[in-house]
Amino acid sequence: MAAPSLLNWRRVSSFTGPVPRARHGHRAVAIRELMIIFGGGNEGIADELHVYNTATNQWFLPAVRGDIPPGCAAHGFVCDGTRILVFGGMVEYGRYSNELYELQASRWLWKKVKPHPPPSGLPPCPRLGHSFSLYGNKCYLFGGLANESEDSNNNVPRYLNDFYELELQHGSGVVGWSIPVTKGVVPSPRESHTAVIYCKKDSGSPKMYVFGGMCGARLDDLWQLDLETMSWSKPETKGTVPLPRSLHTASVIGNKMYIFGGWVPHKGENTETSPHDCEWRCTSSFSYLNLDTTEWTTLVSDSQEDKKNSRPRPRAGHCAVAIGTRLYFWSGRDGYKKALNSQVCCKDLWYLDTEKPPAPSQVQLIKATTSSFHVKWDEVSTVEGYLLQLSTDLPYQAASSDSSAAPNMQGVRMDPHRQGSNNIVPNSINDTINSTKTEQPATKETSMKNKPDFKALTDSNAILYPSLASNASNHNSHVVDMLRKNEGPHTSANVGVLSSCLDVRTVIPETSVSSTVSSTQTMVTQQTIKTESSSTNGAVVKDETSLTTFSTKSEVDETYALPATKISRVETHATAMPFSKETPSNPVATMKAGERQWCDVGIFKNNTALVSQFYLLPKGKQSISKVGNADVPDYSLLKKQDLVPGTGYRFRVAAINGCGIGPFSKISEFKTCIPGFPGAPSAVRISKNVEGIHLSWEPPTSPSGNILEYSAYLAIRTAQIQDNPSQLVFMRIYCGLKTSCTVTAGQLANAHIDYTSRPAIVFRISAKNEKGYGPATQVRWLQGNNKKAPLN
């Protein structure tokens, strides 16, 4: 976490959608990028469910249905996957609840649930200000405030320190309450405290940490409950303990519990001598407890004044939500006295990045031309932009590597198109298979000087800093919607009712010594068959035998993952030209990343860019681009360099948030096209027929002359693949002018089922013109998770 003076708070502005009215006593949870808020009070208790999409800066009111609960405040609110549980709270002044509701957020369906009472003892009494924490399939209820009077107008408060366990059913519903027998001294009764659950990585049992609260006076004690042994203890802490407080928030990110805001003693009051009589005020102090070392660190103290409105003003009864490593804070009440006329509800939404973002996925190629690349990378959640860099100080090399070192590669010249319709054809070594998820492929250029102002940007694809990318919509590409599963295309996923699917990508040009290739990004439906996509970037061809190898190691190299299920738009047109046959095939000696000179392409708000130029740094000087708490180079003083045809470029990208620039991705390498070769076939479709399957495709959108023939290939079973499943061997099954062919059941019986990702049969299709074969489109026909024969 940054030092206190370097905290970079951001106030969110320019919302769209219906913004909820300001309130306090509400609760919030996160489901992926969504912040879901329920309840709270301000001139009446609110009963609406509000959702804020942190990715689109949009508020919306979902159309909920079912057993909609009444409005409540100071209730329990937890999230288990996509279901939310609400327990208790104040439903009107002096009247509290002990009812339990479940919301299935995937359908916005409310349901009132009735858990079984404990085997011995009574179920929880109506209450407010309790803690309600989830771990595994159990919720843990502790403390709160009850009304001893049966008359709601005659409030007789009773502070609680009872402890309950609620067992959940998988997916929906609950089993019942139980009252665990605990050991050790139990924390004193309290309400408006916080409780979080944390378990050390790879060791230890889960522990619940209770901090602060109210019991006539505010509290600053920390309690720990081991959920395996059910033993209470008071851990010894180091550092400065935050002031006694209630109505604060506690959020866990990594191994830290972040405490923000709440009611604290007024400055100068001695709480030890007169805890019940002293004045209380709201605070904007901010601390965290390292849960591994139990050491407190103060990030913003109560004495620090904020004259520039650069952070949230003091508040209590607000909500806080952690999305990734970013903390969001919304609303709450302000005021330095307890008198009601001095309390004002805040209307602002803030966030704070608690650490630098992780490295994005490798840069992926959508389309290459003779003088530009259309590239993308997987989104990193809760970031403000991306720094894209390239390097040109080395000869082209097809293999990808990490940012610390690059492996040596060597290629041998060959012509894979030998005579005969059933040739075994060579393939690439170390093809990098990358997935796709872009909301909008087009980029829009924004003219900016000096430092980028993230707050002022509203276009989701705006370039954040002078970049040399132009509008990607200049490509005549077809955009279709694609539904991505949560697991992403590189992990095992249930195909469900789909009989089969296609995973399409562009692969090596077959007459080249080595080649950079681009991605074919699409999902289309042909009856029950769908097309997915990834890309194959870079290849080296070997000429040793007619049975050559194709490394698919990167298909299972999960250095990145897709976020939650989304509708994405992706490019379907992808072309990349081969190396010229004059390309030397000698081994390329690589340098360490630290010895390369990296040049900035620009800083982008979205995860896609069309690159035609880059900035040249002074000789021998490495890029020093920094954002946030450091300087950004003045790009206006740097020279620009155009991309040139037939040249290899290395790319890397880093994400940017309020803490600065994170680590760079692994390195990818692409080559600009050489004019004259045809593009890759597109719009591949597969349908079943009586003979086997019908394979069809559309001609390349850039044929560069007359198409003389197409070739289609099938990955087949060989002893070589059995010994090394990451190596694929292809056999040509079609050669001709037609844009379709039949793959017989006999041919499919020899097909290799590729299990490096989801089980699939692999095809490749390429086009040839007067100059030779261009890049091939690779198709993975998904077979489901069982090992049945094709067509079964």
Backbone hydrogen bonds, N-H to C=O, Kabsch-Sander energy under -0.5 kcal/mol:
donor,donor_aa,acceptor,acceptor_aa,energy
6,L,3,A,-2.2
7,L,4,P,-1.1
9,W,7,L,-0.7
10,R,351,Y,-2.4
12,V,10,R,-0.6
12,V,349,L,-2.7
16,T,57,N,-1.2
19,V,17,G,-0.8
24,H,41,G,-1.6
25,G,317,G,-2.0
26,H,317,G,-0.7
27,R,38,F,-1.9
29,V,36,I,-2.0
31,I,34,L,-2.2
34,L,31,I,-2.3
35,M,52,Y,-2.9
36,I,29,V,-2.9
36,I,34,L,-0.6
37,I,35,M,-0.5
37,I,50,H,-3.2
38,F,27,R,-2.2
39,G,48,E,-0.9
40,G,72,C,-2.4
41,G,24,H,-3.1
42,N,44,G,-2.2
46,A,40,G,-3.1
50,H,37,I,-2.4
50,H,48,E,-0.6
51,V,60,F,-2.3
52,Y,35,M,-2.8
53,N,51,V,-0.5
53,N,58,Q,-3.1
54,T,33,E,-2.4
54,T,52,Y,-0.8
57,N,53,N,-1.6
58,Q,53,N,-1.2
59,W,16,T,-3.2
60,F,51,V,-2.5
64,V,62,P,-1.6
65,R,108,W,-1.8
67,D,110,W,-1.6
68,I,66,G,-1.9
72,C,46,A,-0.8
73,A,90,M,-1.2
74,A,25,G,-3.0
76,G,87,F,-3.3
78,V,85,L,-1.9
80,D,83,R,-3.2
82,T,80,D,-0.6
83,R,80,D,-1.7
84,I,103,L,-2.6
85,L,78,V,-2.3
86,V,101,Y,-2.5
87,F,76,G,-1.9
88,G,99,E,-1.8
89,G,97,S,-0.6
89,G,127,R,-2.7
90,M,73,A,-2.9
91,V,89,G,-0.6
91,V,95,R,-2.0
92,E,95,R,-1.5
95,R,92,E,-2.5
96,Y,94,G,-0.6
97,S,89,G,-2.4
97,S,127,R,-0.6
100,L,113,V,-0.6
101,Y,86,V,-2.4
102,E,111,K,-3.1
103,L,84,I,-3.1
104,Q,102,E,-0.5
104,Q,109,L,-2.8
105,A,82,T,-2.4
105,A,103,L,-1.1
106,S,82,T,-0.5
107,R,104,Q,-1.6
108,W,104,Q,-1.3
109,L,104,Q,-1.8
110,W,65,R,-3.2
110,W,108,W,-0.6
111,K,102,E,-2.1
113,V,100,L,-2.1
113,V,111,K,-0.5
116,H,175,V,-1.8
127,R,97,S,-1.9
128,L,145,L,-1.6
129,G,74,A,-2.2
130,H,74,A,-0.6
131,S,142,F,-2.3
133,S,140,Y,-2.3
135,Y,138,K,-2.7
138,K,135,Y,-1.5
139,C,166,L,-2.6
140,Y,133,S,-3.2
141,L,139,C,-0.5
141,L,164,Y,-2.2
142,F,131,S,-2.0
143,G,162,D,-2.0
144,G,160,L,-0.7
144,G,190,R,-2.9
145,L,128,L,-2.7
146,A,158,R,-2.8
148,E,146,A,-0.6
148,E,156,V,-3.5
152,S,150,E,-0.7
154,N,151,D,-1.8
155,N,153,N,-0.7
156,V,154,N,-0.6
158,R,146,A,-2.3
160,L,144,G,-2.6
164,Y,141,L,-2.4
165,E,178,S,-2.7
166,L,139,C,-3.0
167,E,165,E,-0.5
167,E,176,G,-2.2
168,L,137,N,-3.1
169,Q,173,G,-2.3
172,S,170,H,-1.5
175,V,167,E,-3.1
176,G,167,E,-0.7
177,W,116,H,-3.0
178,S,165,E,-1.8
182,T,180,P,-0.7
183,K,230,M,-2.9
190,R,160,L,-2.3
191,E,214,M,-1.6
192,S,129,G,-2.2
193,H,129,G,-0.7
194,T,211,F,-1.8
196,V,209,Y,-1.9
198,Y,207,K,-2.6
203,S,200,K,-1.0
207,K,198,Y,-2.6
208,M,225,L,-2.7
209,Y,196,V,-3.1
210,V,208,M,-0.5
210,V,223,W,-2.3
211,F,194,T,-2.2
212,G,221,D,-1.7
213,G,219,L,-0.5
213,G,245,R,-2.9
214,M,191,E,-2.5
215,C,217,A,-2.2
219,L,213,G,-2.2
219,L,245,R,-0.6
223,W,210,V,-2.7
224,Q,233,S,-3.1
225,L,208,M,-2.5
226,D,231,S,-2.2
227,L,206,P,-2.4
227,L,225,L,-0.7
230,M,226,D,-2.2
231,S,226,D,-0.8
232,W,183,K,-2.8
232,W,230,M,-0.5
233,S,224,Q,-2.0
238,K,294,T,-1.8
241,V,239,G,-0.6
245,R,219,L,-2.3
246,S,263,W,-1.0
247,L,192,S,-1.9
248,H,192,S,-0.5
249,T,260,F,-1.9
251,S,258,Y,-1.9
253,I,251,S,-0.5
253,I,256,K,-2.1
256,K,253,I,-1.7
257,M,289,L,-2.2
258,Y,251,S,-3.5
258,Y,256,K,-0.6
259,I,287,S,-3.0
260,F,249,T,-1.8
261,G,285,S,-1.9
262,G,315,R,-2.9
263,W,246,S,-2.8
264,V,281,R,-3.1
266,H,279,E,-2.9
269,E,266,H,-2.4
271,T,269,E,-0.8
273,T,270,N,-0.5
274,S,270,N,-1.7
277,D,274,S,-0.6
278,C,274,S,-1.4
281,R,264,V,-2.7
282,C,335,G,-1.3
283,T,262,G,-1.5
283,T,315,R,-0.7
286,F,300,V,-2.7
287,S,259,I,-2.2
288,Y,297,T,-2.3
289,L,257,M,-2.1
290,N,288,Y,-0.5
290,N,295,E,-2.5
291,L,255,N,-3.0
291,L,289,L,-0.8
292,D,255,N,-0.5
294,T,290,N,-2.5
295,E,290,N,-0.7
296,W,238,K,-3.3
297,T,288,Y,-2.5
299,L,286,F,-2.7
299,L,297,T,-0.6
300,V,286,F,-2.5
304,Q,301,S,-0.8
305,E,303,S,-0.5
307,K,305,E,-0.6
309,N,306,D,-0.5
315,R,283,T,-1.8
316,A,333,R,-1.9
317,G,247,L,-2.5
318,H,247,L,-0.5
319,C,330,W,-1.5
321,V,328,Y,-2.2
323,I,321,V,-0.6
323,I,326,R,-2.8
324,G,322,A,-0.5
326,R,323,I,-1.8
327,L,352,L,-2.7
328,Y,321,V,-3.0
329,F,350,W,-2.6
330,W,319,C,-1.9
331,S,348,D,-1.9
332,G,23,R,-2.4
333,R,316,A,-3.2
334,D,344,V,-3.2
342,S,339,A,-2.0
343,Q,340,L,-1.6
344,V,334,D,-1.5
344,V,342,S,-0.6
346,C,332,G,-3.3
350,W,329,F,-2.6
351,Y,10,R,-2.3
352,L,327,L,-2.1
353,D,8,N,-0.5
354,T,325,T,-2.5
363,V,666,K,-0.5
364,Q,376,K,-4.2
366,I,364,Q,-0.6
366,I,374,H,-3.1
367,K,374,H,-1.8
368,A,575,T,-2.2
369,T,372,S,-2.8
373,F,611,V,-2.1
374,H,367,K,-3.6
375,V,373,F,-0.7
375,V,609,A,-2.9
376,K,364,Q,-2.5
377,W,607,N,-1.6
383,V,380,V,-0.6
384,E,656,I,-3.2
385,G,656,I,-1.1
386,Y,604,F,-2.6
387,L,654,A,-2.8
388,L,386,Y,-0.6
388,L,602,G,-2.4
389,Q,652,R,-2.6
390,L,599,C,-2.5
391,S,650,R,-1.8
401,S,667,I,-1.2
402,D,405,A,-0.5
409,M,588,V,-0.5
411,G,585,S,-0.9
412,V,541,V,-1.8
418,R,416,P,-1.7
423,N,420,G,-0.8
425,V,423,N,-0.6
425,V,730,F,-2.4
429,I,540,V,-0.8
431,D,551,S,-1.0
432,T,537,N,-0.8
433,I,431,D,-0.6
434,N,432,T,-0.6
434,N,535,S,-1.5
436,T,533,S,-0.5
444,K,461,N,-1.3
448,M,446,T,-0.6
454,F,452,P,-0.8
456,A,453,D,-0.7
457,L,454,F,-1.2
462,A,459,D,-1.7
463,I,444,K,-1.8
464,L,603,I,-0.9
465,Y,603,I,-2.2
468,L,601,V,-1.2
470,S,610,L,-0.6
474,N,471,N,-1.8
475,H,472,A,-1.8
477,S,475,H,-2.2
480,V,570,V,-1.0
482,M,568,S,-2.2
484,R,482,M,-0.7
484,R,566,K,-2.0
488,G,485,K,-1.3
491,T,488,G,-1.2
498,L,495,V,-1.4
500,S,528,T,-0.7
501,C,782,L,-1.1
502,L,530,K,-3.7
503,D,780,R,-2.0
504,V,502,L,-0.6
504,V,532,E,-4.7
505,R,778,Q,-4.0
506,T,518,S,-0.6
507,V,776,A,-6.8
510,E,774,G,-0.8
511,T,773,Y,-0.5
512,S,509,P,-0.9
515,S,539,A,-1.9
516,T,577,M,-0.6
519,S,365,L,-1.8
520,T,534,S,-1.1
521,Q,519,S,-0.6
521,Q,571,E,-1.0
522,T,520,T,-0.7
526,Q,529,I,-3.3
529,I,526,Q,-2.3
530,K,500,S,-0.9
531,T,524,V,-1.3
532,E,502,L,-8.0
532,E,530,K,-0.5
534,S,504,V,-2.0
534,S,520,T,-0.5
535,S,434,N,-1.7
536,T,506,T,-0.9
536,T,518,S,-0.6
537,N,432,T,-1.8
537,N,535,S,-0.6
538,G,536,T,-0.7
539,A,515,S,-1.4
541,V,513,V,-2.3
542,K,427,N,-0.5
548,T,546,S,-0.7
551,S,428,S,-1.1
552,T,726,S,-2.4
554,S,431,D,-0.6
555,E,552,T,-2.0
556,V,553,K,-1.5
557,D,554,S,-0.6
558,E,556,V,-1.5
559,T,557,D,-2.1
566,K,484,R,-0.6
568,S,482,M,-2.8
568,S,566,K,-0.6
569,R,438,T,-2.0
570,V,480,V,-1.3
572,T,478,H,-1.1
574,A,572,T,-0.6
579,F,514,S,-1.5
583,T,580,S,-2.2
588,V,409,M,-1.6
589,A,587,P,-0.6
593,A,404,S,-0.6
595,E,592,K,-2.0
596,R,592,K,-0.6
596,R,593,A,-1.3
598,W,596,R,-0.7
599,C,390,L,-3.3
601,V,388,L,-3.2
602,G,388,L,-1.3
604,F,386,Y,-3.0
605,K,462,A,-1.8
609,A,375,V,-2.6
611,V,373,F,-3.4
611,V,609,A,-0.6
612,S,468,L,-0.8
612,S,610,L,-0.6
614,F,641,Q,-1.6
615,Y,600,D,-2.5
616,L,639,K,-3.2
621,K,618,P,-2.2
622,Q,620,G,-0.5
626,K,631,D,-0.8
629,N,627,V,-1.0
635,Y,633,P,-1.3
637,L,634,D,-2.0
638,L,635,Y,-1.7
639,K,616,L,-0.7
641,Q,614,F,-2.7
643,L,612,S,-2.3
646,G,673,C,-0.9
647,T,644,V,-0.8
649,Y,670,F,-3.2
650,R,391,S,-2.3
651,F,668,S,-3.1
652,R,389,Q,-2.0
654,A,387,L,-2.1
655,A,663,P,-0.5
656,I,385,G,-2.6
657,N,660,G,-2.2
660,G,657,N,-2.0
662,G,655,A,-2.9
665,S,653,V,-2.2
667,I,401,S,-3.5
668,S,651,F,-2.1
670,F,649,Y,-2.4
672,T,647,T,-2.4
673,C,369,T,-2.2
677,F,674,I,-1.0
679,G,702,S,-1.7
680,A,574,A,-0.7
682,S,698,E,-1.8
685,R,696,S,-2.6
687,S,694,H,-1.8
689,N,692,G,-1.9
693,I,743,V,-2.2
694,H,687,S,-3.6
695,L,693,I,-0.6
695,L,741,C,-3.0
696,S,685,R,-2.3
696,S,694,H,-0.5
697,W,739,T,-2.2
698,E,682,S,-3.4
708,L,706,N,-0.6
708,L,768,K,-3.2
709,E,768,K,-1.1
710,Y,736,G,-3.2
711,S,766,S,-2.2
712,A,734,Y,-2.1
713,Y,764,R,-2.7
714,L,731,M,-2.6
715,A,762,V,-2.6
716,I,729,V,-2.6
717,R,750,N,-2.4
722,Q,718,T,-1.8
723,D,719,A,-2.0
724,N,720,Q,-1.6
727,Q,724,N,-2.4
728,L,550,F,-1.4
728,L,726,S,-0.5
730,F,425,V,-1.0
731,M,714,L,-2.7
732,R,423,N,-4.2
733,I,712,A,-2.7
734,Y,712,A,-1.4
736,G,710,Y,-2.0
741,C,695,L,-2.6
743,V,693,I,-2.6
744,T,742,T,-0.6
745,A,691,E,-2.1
748,L,744,T,-2.5
749,A,745,A,-1.6
750,N,746,G,-0.6
750,N,747,Q,-1.2
751,A,748,L,-1.6
752,H,715,A,-2.4
754,D,752,H,-0.8
754,D,760,A,-3.4
755,Y,753,I,-0.6
760,A,754,D,-1.3
761,I,781,W,-2.0
762,V,752,H,-0.5
763,F,779,V,-2.9
764,R,713,Y,-1.7
765,I,777,T,-1.9
766,S,711,S,-2.3
768,K,709,E,-2.3
769,N,772,G,-2.2
772,G,769,N,-0.8
774,G,767,A,-2.4
776,A,507,V,-0.9
776,A,508,I,-0.6
777,T,765,I,-3.2
778,Q,505,R,-9.2
778,Q,776,A,-0.6
779,V,763,F,-2.9
780,R,503,D,-2.8
781,W,761,I,-3.6
781,W,779,V,-0.7
782,L,501,C,-4.1
782,L,780,R,-1.0
783,Q,759,P,-2.9
784,G,759,P,-0.5
792,N,789,A,-1.6
